[in-house]
Amino acid sequence: MLKNIQIENIISIAKEAGDAIMEIYAKDFQIDYKDDKSPLTEADLKSNEIIMARLEALNSTLNIQHSTFKSIPIMSEEGKEIPYETRKNWEYYWCIDPIDGTKEFIKKNGEFTVNIALIHKETPVLGVVYAPALGEMYYAKQGEGAFKNGQKLPLETNTAPEKLLKVVASKSHLSEETQAFIDTLAKDTEQIEQVSKGSSLKLVMVAEGSADIYPRLAPTMEWDTAAADAIVRESGKMTYQYDPQALTPEPMKYNKENLLNPWFIVK
């Protein structure tokens, strides 16, 4: 299944969604609120509409080209909820977040992304994270490496973490537990450089090497992390479930009955 999907096609879809988002970004737009009080804009809905339509068209094309191809279901933050009884039988599925970082989009600070991931069972195997306001395109496909604007990741490596550790944290959701974890890291290094960033850009900062660790001891959903997690893994890093008692931390898993992520550490 994975070999039939060209990463360039998914990059193209993310760019098209990003172009539509930027048209709305440049003007005044209405802000609505979902049941959970999280913000929703017309850009979220337009991006979702484009990505859903293009992925469905891709399914149709692949069905014609490959007789054994089975259409890949789509799960989107802005789509209708799909029962676990249906999802649990999926071998592959698309997991999308039309705009990750809607709060950053509303603030117009540029730190929002279009996230498109392909999940195989419980593992992200392809991911595209596009930050249209910043002109940054991150992408990865299992076995083919991870890239930022065509450059292979990581772009840099910290060879002396005992002297300096770069820690990235949420711009809008820095929990007390996350800050406490960051404070404990000070025991193992001479200096901590703490930076804030919005959306899934925090995960890809670890993938590219501009940050060493991203602790997230606060709630996220699977679509918030899936695409960036694929890039993290192909860059040679990992997103681990946070468990201070575990001798060997476990990688994050997807398509769980509850789509809420556990706390996690990217390193």
Buried (B, 14 or more C-beta within 10 A) or exposed (E): BEEEBEBEBBBBBBBBBBEBBEEBBEEEEEEEEEEEEEBBBBBBBBBBBBBBEBBBEBBEEBEEEEEEBEEBBBBBBBBEEBEEEEBEEBEBBBBBBBBBBBBBBBBEBBBBBBBBBBBBEEBBBBBBBBBBBEEBBBBBBBEEBBBBEEEEBBEEEBEEBEEEBBBBBBBEEBBEBBEEBBEEBEEEBEEBEBEEBBBBBBBBBBBBBBBBBBBBBBEBBBBBBBBBBBBBBBBEBBBBBBBEEEEEBEBBBBBBEEBEBBBBBBB
